[in-house]
Amino acid sequence: MTVLVTGATGFIGGSLCARLAQEGHSVRALVRSSARAIALRQQGIETRLGDLRDRAALEAATAGIDIVYHFAAVFRKEVSRKEVWDTNVHGLENLLAAAAQSGVTRFVHCSSTSVYGLSPRTPTTEDSPFVPIRADLYQASKLAAEQTVSRYMSQGPLAATIFRTTGAYGPGDLRFLKLFNAIARRRFVMLGPGTPLFSMIYIDDLVDGIVRCGTQASAVNNSYLLTGDNPRTLNDTMRIIAEAAGVPGPRLHIPVMPIYFAALLMEWTLKPLGISPPLYRRRVNFFRIMRGFDNSKAKQELGFQPKVDLAAGARKTMAWYRAQGLM
């Protein structure tokens, strides 16, 4: 097949590109920076410069494509609501319209489990209510994006699939580097009791699930949670990462709410001055959000089956960080 991947310079999108290229598919990557796409070209992947806000570029990128896997999104905390919406929502609308016009047959959209909000019911399923945190632009935009894809599911010619994931990690990932490094250096401090559940998924397992979303007939006009098995508490998660690093598990806990209100105060006082706060509520919410997700629907309908548990995945990830000289 001929496949287009947006957000291909990111961890998940890049990992999917590598998997598809290895399987012999023709892979085209939509990128905003030619310099950041060097590694993709070295793998024989075609790169096209373009932006989700540029309809003409999207029409050119989707020409001759069978499947679109969409990952590109803005999630930086410093950007405005307009910037987030122009890319995550209106940009998605542009891509869907271009894909439909180009005759694309399948469209797979990467969403986020953050659409369920701060304290979703446990276990959380595909049918659980969406309650994104009101002040979180990223979460609100991901829900609006899902609603846009759902409209195409019911009205348009595209066969679309939505998947939601959280905590993707493994060799090549840098988002969890600070966490692994802090634990390995015995500098990690737990905010709050550490009892909220946290689901992580090893990158190879996630990519397998994503490919199934784009190829299985049962995935058409459907949505899935692609998360790891057996969500663990934050305390257990950090202990397992510590074991991979060969150090004792973190023991220091401090109250979370004073830190949360400090972050709120920083946002209120510094952002209007054009200063990036050193701490955001979104980061503090990492220690507050419940992430107890049920992946049984993907297992039953797609044959999705995570194979790498957290202990093995943490060891592989820690080894990669050290081999790269990152720790």
FENDA-V885995 format. One record per residue. RES is the residue in one letter. SS is DSSP state (@ for helix, = for strand, . for the rest). Layout:
# FENDA-V885995
res & ss
RES & SS
RES & SS
This chain:
# FENDA-V885995
res & ss
M & .
T & =
V & =
L & =
V & =
T & =
G & .
A & .
T & .
G & .
F & @
I & @
G & @
G & @
S & @
L & @
C & @
A & @
R & @
L & @
A & @
Q & @
E & .
G & .
H & .
S & =
V & =
R & =
A & =
L & =
V & =
R & .
S & .
S & .
A & @
R & @
A & @
I & @
A & @
L & @
R & @
Q & @
Q & .
G & .
I & .
E & =
T & =
R & =
L & =
G & .
D & .
L & .
R & .
D & .
R & @
A & @
A & @
L & @
E & @
A & @
A & @
T & @
A & .
G & .
I & .
D & .
I & =
V & =
Y & =
H & =
F & .
A & .
A & .
V & .
F & .
R & .
K & .
E & .
V & .
S & .
R & @
K & @
E & @
V & @
W & @
D & @
T & @
N & @
V & .
H & @
G & @
L & @
E & @
N & @
L & @
L & @
A & @
A & @
A & @
A & @
Q & @
S & @
G & .
V & .
T & .
R & =
F & =
V & =
H & =
C & =
S & =
S & =
T & @
S & @
V & @
Y & @
G & .
L & .
S & .
P & .
R & .
T & .
P & .
T & =
T & .
E & .
D & .
S & .
P & .
F & .
V & .
P & .
I & .
R & .
A & .
D & .
L & @
Y & @
Q & @
A & @
S & @
K & @
L & @
A & @
A & @
E & @
Q & @
T & @
V & @
S & @
R & @
Y & @
M & @
S & @
Q & @
G & .
P & .
L & .
A & =
A & =
T & =
I & =
F & =
R & =
T & =
T & .
G & .
A & =
Y & =
G & .
P & .
G & .
D & .
L & .
R & .
F & .
L & @
K & @
L & @
F & @
N & @
A & @
I & @
A & @
R & .
R & .
R & .
F & .
V & .
M & =
L & =
G & .
P & .
G & .
T & .
P & .
L & =
F & =
S & .
M & .
I & =
Y & =
I & @
D & @
D & @
L & @
V & @
D & @
G & @
I & @
V & @
R & @
C & @
G & @
T & @
Q & .
A & @
S & @
A & @
V & .
N & .
N & =
S & =
Y & =
L & =
L & .
T & .
G & .
D & .
N & .
P & .
R & =
T & =
L & @
N & @
D & @
T & @
M & @
R & @
I & @
I & @
A & @
E & @
A & @
A & @
G & .
V & .
P & .
G & .
P & .
R & .
L & .
H & =
I & =
P & .
V & @
M & @
P & @
I & @
Y & @
F & @
A & @
A & @
L & @
L & @
M & @
E & @
W & @
T & @
L & @
K & @
P & @
L & @
G & .
I & .
S & .
P & .
P & .
L & .
Y & .
R & @
R & @
R & @
V & @
N & @
F & @
F & @
R & .
I & .
M & .
R & .
G & .
F & =
D & .
N & .
S & @
K & @
A & @
K & @
Q & @
E & @
L & @
G & .
F & .
Q & .
P & .
K & .
V & .
D & .
L & @
A & @
A & @
G & @
A & @
R & @
K & @
T & @
M & @
A & @
W & @
Y & @
R & @
A & @
Q & .
G & .
L & .
M & .
